[in-house]
């Protein structure tokens, strides 16, 4: 059991070295680019909005 624990500790130390190297290179600090989606707007939203119009649109979508 002691040998298995030592092997596990050695494996974890190796992984830690890899993670430290990755952080040092900035690999984990970079963020992926966000993609902007162009979604066509409903004709109902091209005019002034009101709560009742939004409710009507949502109700129509549920039907």
mmCIF file as Biopython writes it, N, C-alpha, C and O atoms, coordinates in Angstrom:
data_model
#
loop_
_atom_site.group_PDB
_atom_site.id
_atom_site.type_symbol
_atom_site.label_atom_id
_atom_site.label_alt_id
_atom_site.label_comp_id
_atom_site.label_asym_id
_atom_site.label_entity_id
_atom_site.label_seq_id
_atom_site.pdbx_PDB_ins_code
_atom_site.Cartn_x
_atom_site.Cartn_y
_atom_site.Cartn_z
_atom_site.occupancy
_atom_site.B_iso_or_equiv
_atom_site.auth_seq_id
_atom_site.auth_asym_id
_atom_site.pdbx_PDB_model_num
ATOM 1   N N  . UNK A ? 1  ? 0.815   -1.193 0.000   1.0 0.0 1  A 1 
ATOM 2   C CA . UNK A ? 1  ? 0.000   0.000  0.000   1.0 0.0 1  A 1 
ATOM 3   C C  . UNK A ? 1  ? 0.861   1.261  0.000   1.0 0.0 1  A 1 
ATOM 4   O O  . UNK A ? 1  ? 0.511   2.246  -0.651  1.0 0.0 1  A 1 
ATOM 5   N N  . UNK A ? 2  ? 1.965   1.243  0.710   1.0 0.0 2  A 1 
ATOM 6   C CA . UNK A ? 2  ? 2.858   2.399  0.764   1.0 0.0 2  A 1 
ATOM 7   C C  . UNK A ? 2  ? 3.463   2.641  -0.613  1.0 0.0 2  A 1 
ATOM 8   O O  . UNK A ? 2  ? 3.619   3.789  -1.028  1.0 0.0 2  A 1 
ATOM 9   N N  . UNK A ? 3  ? 3.799   1.585  -1.313  1.0 0.0 3  A 1 
ATOM 10  C CA . UNK A ? 3  ? 4.382   1.715  -2.644  1.0 0.0 3  A 1 
ATOM 11  C C  . UNK A ? 3  ? 3.362   2.337  -3.602  1.0 0.0 3  A 1 
ATOM 12  O O  . UNK A ? 3  ? 3.714   3.182  -4.426  1.0 0.0 3  A 1 
ATOM 13  N N  . UNK A ? 4  ? 2.116   1.923  -3.493  1.0 0.0 4  A 1 
ATOM 14  C CA . UNK A ? 4  ? 1.067   2.468  -4.358  1.0 0.0 4  A 1 
ATOM 15  C C  . UNK A ? 4  ? 0.862   3.958  -4.092  1.0 0.0 4  A 1 
ATOM 16  O O  . UNK A ? 4  ? 0.649   4.737  -5.021  1.0 0.0 4  A 1 
ATOM 17  N N  . UNK A ? 5  ? 0.928   4.349  -2.816  1.0 0.0 5  A 1 
ATOM 18  C CA . UNK A ? 5  ? 0.793   5.767  -2.484  1.0 0.0 5  A 1 
ATOM 19  C C  . UNK A ? 5  ? 1.963   6.576  -3.021  1.0 0.0 5  A 1 
ATOM 20  O O  . UNK A ? 5  ? 1.766   7.691  -3.504  1.0 0.0 5  A 1 
ATOM 21  N N  . UNK A ? 6  ? 3.162   6.046  -2.948  1.0 0.0 6  A 1 
ATOM 22  C CA . UNK A ? 6  ? 4.333   6.745  -3.472  1.0 0.0 6  A 1 
ATOM 23  C C  . UNK A ? 6  ? 4.228   6.900  -4.983  1.0 0.0 6  A 1 
ATOM 24  O O  . UNK A ? 6  ? 4.573   7.947  -5.529  1.0 0.0 6  A 1 
ATOM 25  N N  . UNK A ? 7  ? 3.754   5.864  -5.653  1.0 0.0 7  A 1 
ATOM 26  C CA . UNK A ? 7  ? 3.584   5.950  -7.105  1.0 0.0 7  A 1 
ATOM 27  C C  . UNK A ? 7  ? 2.529   7.001  -7.457  1.0 0.0 7  A 1 
ATOM 28  O O  . UNK A ? 7  ? 2.689   7.751  -8.420  1.0 0.0 7  A 1 
ATOM 29  N N  . UNK A ? 8  ? 1.473   7.049  -6.687  1.0 0.0 8  A 1 
ATOM 30  C CA . UNK A ? 8  ? 0.423   8.047  -6.916  1.0 0.0 8  A 1 
ATOM 31  C C  . UNK A ? 8  ? 0.965   9.455  -6.700  1.0 0.0 8  A 1 
ATOM 32  O O  . UNK A ? 8  ? 0.662   10.362 -7.475  1.0 0.0 8  A 1 
ATOM 33  N N  . UNK A ? 9  ? 1.754   9.642  -5.663  1.0 0.0 9  A 1 
ATOM 34  C CA . UNK A ? 9  ? 2.362   10.943 -5.382  1.0 0.0 9  A 1 
ATOM 35  C C  . UNK A ? 9  ? 3.289   11.346 -6.523  1.0 0.0 9  A 1 
ATOM 36  O O  . UNK A ? 9  ? 3.283   12.504 -6.942  1.0 0.0 9  A 1 
ATOM 37  N N  . UNK A ? 10 ? 4.078   10.415 -7.027  1.0 0.0 10 A 1 
ATOM 38  C CA . UNK A ? 10 ? 4.974   10.714 -8.138  1.0 0.0 10 A 1 
ATOM 39  C C  . UNK A ? 10 ? 4.187   11.123 -9.389  1.0 0.0 10 A 1 
ATOM 40  O O  . UNK A ? 10 ? 4.571   12.057 -10.093 1.0 0.0 10 A 1 
ATOM 41  N N  . UNK A ? 11 ? 3.101   10.427 -9.653  1.0 0.0 11 A 1 
ATOM 42  C CA . UNK A ? 11 ? 2.255   10.758 -10.805 1.0 0.0 11 A 1 
ATOM 43  C C  . UNK A ? 11 ? 1.661   12.150 -10.648 1.0 0.0 11 A 1 
ATOM 44  O O  . UNK A ? 11 ? 1.627   12.922 -11.606 1.0 0.0 11 A 1 
ATOM 45  N N  . UNK A ? 12 ? 1.195   12.476 -9.448  1.0 0.0 12 A 1 
ATOM 46  C CA . UNK A ? 12 ? 0.624   13.793 -9.200  1.0 0.0 12 A 1 
ATOM 47  C C  . UNK A ? 12 ? 1.669   14.897 -9.332  1.0 0.0 12 A 1 
ATOM 48  O O  . UNK A ? 12 ? 1.363   15.990 -9.807  1.0 0.0 12 A 1 
ATOM 49  N N  . UNK A ? 13 ? 2.893   14.616 -8.916  1.0 0.0 13 A 1 
ATOM 50  C CA . UNK A ? 13 ? 3.970   15.602 -9.068  1.0 0.0 13 A 1 
ATOM 51  C C  . UNK A ? 13 ? 4.266   15.855 -10.540 1.0 0.0 13 A 1 
ATOM 52  O O  . UNK A ? 13 ? 4.513   16.993 -10.939 1.0 0.0 13 A 1 
ATOM 53  N N  . UNK A ? 14 ? 4.244   14.790 -11.353 1.0 0.0 14 A 1 
ATOM 54  C CA . UNK A ? 14 ? 4.476   14.959 -12.785 1.0 0.0 14 A 1 
ATOM 55  C C  . UNK A ? 14 ? 3.363   15.797 -13.417 1.0 0.0 14 A 1 
ATOM 56  O O  . UNK A ? 14 ? 3.628   16.672 -14.242 1.0 0.0 14 A 1 
ATOM 57  N N  . UNK A ? 15 ? 2.112   15.521 -13.023 1.0 0.0 15 A 1 
ATOM 58  C CA . UNK A ? 15 ? 0.993   16.297 -13.546 1.0 0.0 15 A 1 
ATOM 59  C C  . UNK A ? 15 ? 1.100   17.758 -13.121 1.0 0.0 15 A 1 
ATOM 60  O O  . UNK A ? 15 ? 0.809   18.659 -13.907 1.0 0.0 15 A 1 
ATOM 61  N N  . UNK A ? 16 ? 1.511   17.989 -11.894 1.0 0.0 16 A 1 
ATOM 62  C CA . UNK A ? 16 ? 1.654   19.350 -11.392 1.0 0.0 16 A 1 
ATOM 63  C C  . UNK A ? 16 ? 2.693   20.124 -12.205 1.0 0.0 16 A 1 
ATOM 64  O O  . UNK A ? 16 ? 2.500   21.303 -12.500 1.0 0.0 16 A 1 
ATOM 65  N N  . UNK A ? 17 ? 3.778   19.468 -12.560 1.0 0.0 17 A 1 
ATOM 66  C CA . UNK A ? 17 ? 4.804   20.124 -13.381 1.0 0.0 17 A 1 
ATOM 67  C C  . UNK A ? 17 ? 4.235   20.522 -14.741 1.0 0.0 17 A 1 
ATOM 68  O O  . UNK A ? 17 ? 4.522   21.605 -15.252 1.0 0.0 17 A 1 
ATOM 69  N N  . UNK A ? 18 ? 3.432   19.642 -15.315 1.0 0.0 18 A 1 
ATOM 70  C CA . UNK A ? 18 ? 2.818   19.938 -16.614 1.0 0.0 18 A 1 
ATOM 71  C C  . UNK A ? 18 ? 1.879   21.132 -16.491 1.0 0.0 18 A 1 
ATOM 72  O O  . UNK A ? 18 ? 1.896   22.028 -17.335 1.0 0.0 18 A 1 
ATOM 73  N N  . UNK A ? 19 ? 1.055   21.146 -15.437 1.0 0.0 19 A 1 
ATOM 74  C CA . UNK A ? 19 ? 0.117   22.247 -15.249 1.0 0.0 19 A 1 
ATOM 75  C C  . UNK A ? 19 ? 0.837   23.563 -14.994 1.0 0.0 19 A 1 
ATOM 76  O O  . UNK A ? 19 ? 0.417   24.606 -15.493 1.0 0.0 19 A 1 
ATOM 77  N N  . UNK A ? 20 ? 1.908   23.525 -14.228 1.0 0.0 20 A 1 
ATOM 78  C CA . UNK A ? 20 ? 2.681   24.741 -13.969 1.0 0.0 20 A 1 
ATOM 79  C C  . UNK A ? 20 ? 3.284   25.264 -15.259 1.0 0.0 20 A 1 
ATOM 80  O O  . UNK A ? 20 ? 3.296   26.473 -15.491 1.0 0.0 20 A 1 
ATOM 81  N N  . UNK A ? 21 ? 3.782   24.373 -16.097 1.0 0.0 21 A 1 
ATOM 82  C CA . UNK A ? 21 ? 4.349   24.797 -17.375 1.0 0.0 21 A 1 
ATOM 83  C C  . UNK A ? 21 ? 3.270   25.406 -18.264 1.0 0.0 21 A 1 
ATOM 84  O O  . UNK A ? 21 ? 3.523   26.394 -18.953 1.0 0.0 21 A 1 
ATOM 85  N N  . UNK A ? 22 ? 2.076   24.830 -18.255 1.0 0.0 22 A 1 
ATOM 86  C CA . UNK A ? 22 ? 0.982   25.351 -19.073 1.0 0.0 22 A 1 
ATOM 87  C C  . UNK A ? 22 ? 0.562   26.739 -18.600 1.0 0.0 22 A 1 
ATOM 88  O O  . UNK A ? 22 ? 0.301   27.618 -19.421 1.0 0.0 22 A 1 
ATOM 89  N N  . UNK A ? 23 ? 0.495   26.941 -17.299 1.0 0.0 23 A 1 
ATOM 90  C CA . UNK A ? 23 ? 0.127   28.246 -16.766 1.0 0.0 23 A 1 
ATOM 91  C C  . UNK A ? 23 ? 1.224   29.257 -17.071 1.0 0.0 23 A 1 
ATOM 92  O O  . UNK A ? 23 ? 0.935   30.410 -17.394 1.0 0.0 23 A 1 
ATOM 93  N N  . UNK A ? 24 ? 2.454   28.842 -16.974 1.0 0.0 24 A 1 
ATOM 94  C CA . UNK A ? 24 ? 3.573   29.729 -17.272 1.0 0.0 24 A 1 
ATOM 95  C C  . UNK A ? 24 ? 3.592   30.179 -18.723 1.0 0.0 24 A 1 
ATOM 96  O O  . UNK A ? 24 ? 4.036   31.288 -19.021 1.0 0.0 24 A 1 
ATOM 97  N N  . UNK A ? 25 ? 3.118   29.335 -19.626 1.0 0.0 25 A 1 
ATOM 98  C CA . UNK A ? 25 ? 3.067   29.677 -21.045 1.0 0.0 25 A 1 
ATOM 99  C C  . UNK A ? 25 ? 1.817   30.464 -21.395 1.0 0.0 25 A 1 
ATOM 100 O O  . UNK A ? 25 ? 1.685   30.935 -22.525 1.0 0.0 25 A 1 
ATOM 101 N N  . UNK A ? 26 ? 0.909   30.613 -20.462 1.0 0.0 26 A 1 
ATOM 102 C CA . UNK A ? 26 ? -0.319  31.343 -20.715 1.0 0.0 26 A 1 
ATOM 103 C C  . UNK A ? 26 ? -1.369  30.525 -21.432 1.0 0.0 26 A 1 
ATOM 104 O O  . UNK A ? 26 ? -2.348  31.087 -21.922 1.0 0.0 26 A 1 
ATOM 105 N N  . UNK A ? 27 ? -1.200  29.231 -21.510 1.0 0.0 27 A 1 
ATOM 106 C CA . UNK A ? 27 ? -2.163  28.402 -22.227 1.0 0.0 27 A 1 
ATOM 107 C C  . UNK A ? 27 ? -3.505  28.362 -21.515 1.0 0.0 27 A 1 
ATOM 108 O O  . UNK A ? 27 ? -4.546  28.344 -22.172 1.0 0.0 27 A 1 
ATOM 109 N N  . UNK A ? 28 ? -3.506  28.346 -20.209 1.0 0.0 28 A 1 
ATOM 110 C CA . UNK A ? 28 ? -4.761  28.241 -19.470 1.0 0.0 28 A 1 
ATOM 111 C C  . UNK A ? 28 ? -5.398  29.605 -19.236 1.0 0.0 28 A 1 
ATOM 112 O O  . UNK A ? 28 ? -6.568  29.680 -18.863 1.0 0.0 28 A 1 
ATOM 113 N N  . UNK A ? 29 ? -4.658  30.668 -19.447 1.0 0.0 29 A 1 
ATOM 114 C CA . UNK A ? 29 ? -5.182  31.997 -19.195 1.0 0.0 29 A 1 
ATOM 115 C C  . UNK A ? 29 ? -5.931  32.569 -20.391 1.0 0.0 29 A 1 
ATOM 116 O O  . UNK A ? 29 ? -6.698  33.519 -20.236 1.0 0.0 29 A 1 
ATOM 117 N N  . UNK A ? 30 ? -5.728  32.020 -21.559 1.0 0.0 30 A 1 
ATOM 118 C CA . UNK A ? 30 ? -6.381  32.567 -22.745 1.0 0.0 30 A 1 
ATOM 119 C C  . UNK A ? 30 ? -7.837  32.132 -22.799 1.0 0.0 30 A 1 
ATOM 120 O O  . UNK A ? 30 ? -8.184  31.019 -22.402 1.0 0.0 30 A 1 
ATOM 121 N N  . UNK A ? 31 ? -8.682  33.024 -23.294 1.0 0.0 31 A 1 
ATOM 122 C CA . UNK A ? 31 ? -10.105 32.740 -23.415 1.0 0.0 31 A 1 
ATOM 123 C C  . UNK A ? 31 ? -10.427 32.527 -24.890 1.0 0.0 31 A 1 
ATOM 124 O O  . UNK A ? 31 ? -9.879  33.217 -25.749 1.0 0.0 31 A 1 
ATOM 125 N N  . UNK A ? 32 ? -11.292 31.597 -25.181 1.0 0.0 32 A 1 
ATOM 126 C CA . UNK A ? 32 ? -11.692 31.423 -26.574 1.0 0.0 32 A 1 
ATOM 127 C C  . UNK A ? 32 ? -12.509 32.620 -27.039 1.0 0.0 32 A 1 
ATOM 128 O O  . UNK A ? 32 ? -13.208 33.248 -26.243 1.0 0.0 32 A 1 
ATOM 129 N N  . UNK A ? 33 ? -12.421 32.935 -28.328 1.0 0.0 33 A 1 
ATOM 130 C CA . UNK A ? 33 ? -13.174 34.057 -28.882 1.0 0.0 33 A 1 
ATOM 131 C C  . UNK A ? 33 ? -14.659 33.737 -28.856 1.0 0.0 33 A 1 
ATOM 132 O O  . UNK A ? 33 ? -15.083 32.616 -29.140 1.0 0.0 33 A 1 
ATOM 133 N N  . UNK A ? 34 ? -15.426 34.743 -28.511 1.0 0.0 34 A 1 
ATOM 134 C CA . UNK A ? 34 ? -16.866 34.577 -28.527 1.0 0.0 34 A 1 
ATOM 135 C C  . UNK A ? 34 ? -17.371 34.860 -29.931 1.0 0.0 34 A 1 
ATOM 136 O O  . UNK A ? 34 ? -16.958 35.831 -30.566 1.0 0.0 34 A 1 
ATOM 137 N N  . UNK A ? 35 ? -18.247 34.025 -30.401 1.0 0.0 35 A 1 
ATOM 138 C CA . UNK A ? 35 ? -18.804 34.211 -31.720 1.0 0.0 35 A 1 
ATOM 139 C C  . UNK A ? 35 ? -20.075 35.047 -31.617 1.0 0.0 35 A 1 
ATOM 140 O O  . UNK A ? 35 ? -20.919 34.824 -30.749 1.0 0.0 35 A 1 
ATOM 141 N N  . UNK A ? 36 ? -20.186 36.003 -32.514 1.0 0.0 36 A 1 
ATOM 142 C CA . UNK A ? 36 ? -21.376 36.836 -32.544 1.0 0.0 36 A 1 
ATOM 143 C C  . UNK A ? 36 ? -22.347 36.242 -33.548 1.0 0.0 36 A 1 
ATOM 144 O O  . UNK A ? 36 ? -22.001 35.989 -34.702 1.0 0.0 36 A 1 
ATOM 145 N N  . UNK A ? 37 ? -23.548 36.030 -33.091 1.0 0.0 37 A 1 
ATOM 146 C CA . UNK A ? 37 ? -24.563 35.441 -33.958 1.0 0.0 37 A 1 
ATOM 147 C C  . UNK A ? 37 ? -25.514 36.536 -34.426 1.0 0.0 37 A 1 
ATOM 148 O O  . UNK A ? 37 ? -25.964 37.357 -33.627 1.0 0.0 37 A 1 
ATOM 149 N N  . UNK A ? 38 ? -25.814 36.548 -35.704 1.0 0.0 38 A 1 
ATOM 150 C CA . UNK A ? 38 ? -26.772 37.485 -36.258 1.0 0.0 38 A 1 
ATOM 151 C C  . UNK A ? 38 ? -28.099 36.765 -36.386 1.0 0.0 38 A 1 
ATOM 152 O O  . UNK A ? 38 ? -28.311 35.972 -37.304 1.0 0.0 38 A 1 
ATOM 153 N N  . UNK A ? 39 ? -28.988 37.054 -35.450 1.0 0.0 39 A 1 
ATOM 154 C CA . UNK A ? 39 ? -30.284 36.389 -35.419 1.0 0.0 39 A 1 
ATOM 155 C C  . UNK A ? 39 ? -31.323 37.352 -35.980 1.0 0.0 39 A 1 
ATOM 156 O O  . UNK A ? 39 ? -31.436 38.482 -35.505 1.0 0.0 39 A 1 
ATOM 157 N N  . UNK A ? 40 ? -32.074 36.923 -36.974 1.0 0.0 40 A 1 
ATOM 158 C CA . UNK A ? 40 ? -33.099 37.821 -37.517 1.0 0.0 40 A 1 
ATOM 159 C C  . UNK A ? 40 ? -34.158 38.130 -36.461 1.0 0.0 40 A 1 
ATOM 160 O O  . UNK A ? 40 ? -34.590 37.246 -35.721 1.0 0.0 40 A 1 
ATOM 161 N N  . UNK A ? 41 ? -34.568 39.394 -36.403 1.0 0.0 41 A 1 
ATOM 162 C CA . UNK A ? 41 ? -35.554 39.808 -35.414 1.0 0.0 41 A 1 
ATOM 163 C C  . UNK A ? 41 ? -36.954 39.630 -35.972 1.0 0.0 41 A 1 
ATOM 164 O O  . UNK A ? 41 ? -37.194 39.750 -37.173 1.0 0.0 41 A 1 
ATOM 165 N N  . UNK A ? 42 ? -37.852 39.345 -35.076 1.0 0.0 42 A 1 
ATOM 166 C CA . UNK A ? 42 ? -39.252 39.185 -35.439 1.0 0.0 42 A 1 
ATOM 167 C C  . UNK A ? 42 ? -39.807 40.528 -35.912 1.0 0.0 42 A 1 
ATOM 168 O O  . UNK A ? 42 ? -39.381 41.580 -35.435 1.0 0.0 42 A 1 
ATOM 169 N N  . UNK A ? 43 ? -40.750 40.495 -36.842 1.0 0.0 43 A 1 
ATOM 170 C CA . UNK A ? 43 ? -41.354 41.726 -37.340 1.0 0.0 43 A 1 
ATOM 171 C C  . UNK A ? 43 ? -42.041 42.491 -36.215 1.0 0.0 43 A 1 
ATOM 172 O O  . UNK A ? 43 ? -42.131 43.718 -36.259 1.0 0.0 43 A 1 
ATOM 173 N N  . UNK A ? 44 ? -42.516 41.783 -35.229 1.0 0.0 44 A 1 
ATOM 174 C CA . UNK A ? 44 ? -43.203 42.435 -34.120 1.0 0.0 44 A 1 
ATOM 175 C C  . UNK A ? 44 ? -42.258 43.299 -33.297 1.0 0.0 44 A 1 
ATOM 176 O O  . UNK A ? 44 ? -42.718 44.198 -32.593 1.0 0.0 44 A 1 
ATOM 177 N N  . UNK A ? 45 ? -40.977 43.061 -33.362 1.0 0.0 45 A 1 
ATOM 178 C CA . UNK A ? 45 ? -40.021 43.825 -32.568 1.0 0.0 45 A 1 
ATOM 179 C C  . UNK A ? 45 ? -39.407 44.986 -33.339 1.0 0.0 45 A 1 
ATOM 180 O O  . UNK A ? 45 ? -38.496 45.636 -32.827 1.0 0.0 45 A 1 
ATOM 181 N N  . UNK A ? 46 ? -39.865 45.263 -34.530 1.0 0.0 46 A 1 
ATOM 182 C CA . UNK A ? 46 ? -39.312 46.375 -35.290 1.0 0.0 46 A 1 
ATOM 183 C C  . UNK A ? 46 ? -39.949 47.693 -34.896 1.0 0.0 46 A 1 
ATOM 184 O O  . UNK A ? 46 ? -39.428 48.754 -35.243 1.0 0.0 46 A 1 
ATOM 185 N N  . UNK A ? 47 ? -41.051 47.653 -34.188 1.0 0.0 47 A 1 
ATOM 186 C CA . UNK A ? 47 ? -41.721 48.870 -33.730 1.0 0.0 47 A 1 
ATOM 187 C C  . UNK A ? 47 ? -41.509 49.012 -32.234 1.0 0.0 47 A 1 
ATOM 188 O O  . UNK A ? 47 ? -40.794 48.228 -31.611 1.0 0.0 47 A 1 
ATOM 189 N N  . UNK A ? 48 ? -42.144 50.025 -31.673 1.0 0.0 48 A 1 
ATOM 190 C CA . UNK A ? 48 ? -42.043 50.228 -30.230 1.0 0.0 48 A 1 
ATOM 191 C C  . UNK A ? 48 ? -42.593 48.998 -29.511 1.0 0.0 48 A 1 
ATOM 192 O O  . UNK A ? 48 ? -43.580 48.406 -29.948 1.0 0.0 48 A 1 
ATOM 193 N N  . UNK A ? 49 ? -41.964 48.628 -28.434 1.0 0.0 49 A 1 
ATOM 194 C CA . UNK A ? 49 ? -42.347 47.419 -27.711 1.0 0.0 49 A 1 
ATOM 195 C C  . UNK A ? 49 ? -43.220 47.763 -26.516 1.0 0.0 49 A 1 
ATOM 196 O O  . UNK A ? 49 ? -43.052 48.801 -25.875 1.0 0.0 49 A 1 
ATOM 197 N N  . UNK A ? 50 ? -44.132 46.888 -26.240 1.0 0.0 50 A 1 
ATOM 198 C CA . UNK A ? 50 ? -44.923 47.015 -25.019 1.0 0.0 50 A 1 
ATOM 199 C C  . UNK A ? 50 ? -45.036 45.630 -24.397 1.0 0.0 50 A 1 
ATOM 200 O O  . UNK A ? 50 ? -44.840 44.612 -25.061 1.0 0.0 50 A 1 
ATOM 201 N N  . UNK A ? 51 ? -45.351 45.617 -23.132 1.0 0.0 51 A 1 
ATOM 202 C CA . UNK A ? 51 ? -45.430 44.343 -22.414 1.0 0.0 51 A 1 
ATOM 203 C C  . UNK A ? 51 ? -46.520 43.458 -22.990 1.0 0.0 51 A 1 
ATOM 204 O O  . UNK A ? 51 ? -46.351 42.241 -23.066 1.0 0.0 51 A 1 
ATOM 205 N N  . UNK A ? 52 ? -47.619 44.041 -23.389 1.0 0.0 52 A 1 
ATOM 206 C CA . UNK A ? 52 ? -48.702 43.218 -23.921 1.0 0.0 52 A 1 
ATOM 207 C C  . UNK A ? 52 ? -48.323 42.597 -25.264 1.0 0.0 52 A 1 
ATOM 208 O O  . UNK A ? 52 ? -48.711 41.464 -25.549 1.0 0.0 52 A 1 
ATOM 209 N N  . UNK A ? 53 ? -47.569 43.325 -26.094 1.0 0.0 53 A 1 
ATOM 210 C CA . UNK A ? 53 ? -47.119 42.764 -27.371 1.0 0.0 53 A 1 
ATOM 211 C C  . UNK A ? 53 ? -46.181 41.583 -27.146 1.0 0.0 53 A 1 
ATOM 212 O O  . UNK A ? 53 ? -46.274 40.566 -27.832 1.0 0.0 53 A 1 
ATOM 213 N N  . UNK A ? 54 ? -45.278 41.728 -26.178 1.0 0.0 54 A 1 
ATOM 214 C CA . UNK A ? 54 ? -44.352 40.646 -25.865 1.0 0.0 54 A 1 
ATOM 215 C C  . UNK A ? 54 ? -45.124 39.439 -25.356 1.0 0.0 54 A 1 
ATOM 216 O O  . UNK A ? 54 ? -44.833 38.307 -25.744 1.0 0.0 54 A 1 
ATOM 217 N N  . UNK A ? 55 ? -46.101 39.670 -24.494 1.0 0.0 55 A 1 
ATOM 218 C CA . UNK A ? 55 ? -46.930 38.564 -24.004 1.0 0.0 55 A 1 
ATOM 219 C C  . UNK A ? 55 ? -47.650 37.862 -25.143 1.0 0.0 55 A 1 
ATOM 220 O O  . UNK A ? 55 ? -47.735 36.634 -25.174 1.0 0.0 55 A 1 
ATOM 221 N N  . UNK A ? 56 ? -48.168 38.651 -26.082 1.0 0.0 56 A 1 
ATOM 222 C CA . UNK A ? 56 ? -48.861 38.062 -27.234 1.0 0.0 56 A 1 
ATOM 223 C C  . UNK A ? 56 ? -47.914 37.214 -28.084 1.0 0.0 56 A 1 
ATOM 224 O O  . UNK A ? 56 ? -48.285 36.133 -28.541 1.0 0.0 56 A 1 
ATOM 225 N N  . UNK A ? 57 ? -46.714 37.698 -28.291 1.0 0.0 57 A 1 
ATOM 226 C CA . UNK A ? 57 ? -45.734 36.942 -29.092 1.0 0.0 57 A 1 
ATOM 227 C C  . UNK A ? 57 ? -45.369 35.650 -28.380 1.0 0.0 57 A 1 
ATOM 228 O O  . UNK A ? 57 ? -45.323 34.589 -29.003 1.0 0.0 57 A 1 
ATOM 229 N N  . UNK A ? 58 ? -45.109 35.730 -27.085 1.0 0.0 58 A 1 
ATOM 230 C CA . UNK A ? 58 ? -44.754 34.525 -26.330 1.0 0.0 58 A 1 
ATOM 231 C C  . UNK A ? 58 ? -45.908 33.530 -26.315 1.0 0.0 58 A 1 
ATOM 232 O O  . UNK A ? 58 ? -45.697 32.321 -26.416 1.0 0.0 58 A 1 
ATOM 233 N N  . UNK A ? 59 ? -47.122 34.043 -26.189 1.0 0.0 59 A 1 
ATOM 234 C CA . UNK A ? 59 ? -48.280 33.161 -26.188 1.0 0.0 59 A 1 
ATOM 235 C C  . UNK A ? 59 ? -48.412 32.467 -27.539 1.0 0.0 59 A 1 
ATOM 236 O O  . UNK A ? 59 ? -48.716 31.276 -27.602 1.0 0.0 59 A 1 
ATOM 237 N N  . UNK A ? 60 ? -48.183 33.218 -28.627 1.0 0.0 60 A 1 
ATOM 238 C CA . UNK A ? 60 ? -48.277 32.642 -29.963 1.0 0.0 60 A 1 
ATOM 239 C C  . UNK A ? 60 ? -47.205 31.578 -30.189 1.0 0.0 60 A 1 
ATOM 240 O O  . UNK A ? 60 ? -47.444 30.593 -30.887 1.0 0.0 60 A 1 
ATOM 241 N N  . UNK A ? 61 ? -46.031 31.774 -29.604 1.0 0.0 61 A 1 
ATOM 242 C CA . UNK A ? 61 ? -44.951 30.798 -29.760 1.0 0.0 61 A 1 
ATOM 243 C C  . UNK A ? 61 ? -45.279 29.511 -29.016 1.0 0.0 61 A 1 
ATOM 244 O O  . UNK A ? 61 ? -44.871 28.430 -29.442 1.0 0.0 61 A 1 
ATOM 245 N N  . UNK A ? 62 ? -46.005 29.612 -27.920 1.0 0.0 62 A 1 
ATOM 246 C CA . UNK A ? 62 ? -46.354 28.426 -27.133 1.0 0.0 62 A 1 
ATOM 247 C C  . UNK A ? 62 ? -47.420 27.577 -27.808 1.0 0.0 62 A 1 
ATOM 248 O O  . UNK A ? 62 ? -47.509 26.374 -27.560 1.0 0.0 62 A 1 
ATOM 249 N N  . UNK A ? 63 ? -48.225 28.195 -28.657 1.0 0.0 63 A 1 
ATOM 250 C CA . UNK A ? 63 ? -49.348 27.496 -29.305 1.0 0.0 63 A 1 
ATOM 251 C C  . UNK A ? 63 ? -48.874 26.566 -30.381 1.0 0.0 63 A 1 
ATOM 252 O O  . UNK A ? 63 ? -49.687 25.902 -31.025 1.0 0.0 63 A 1 
#
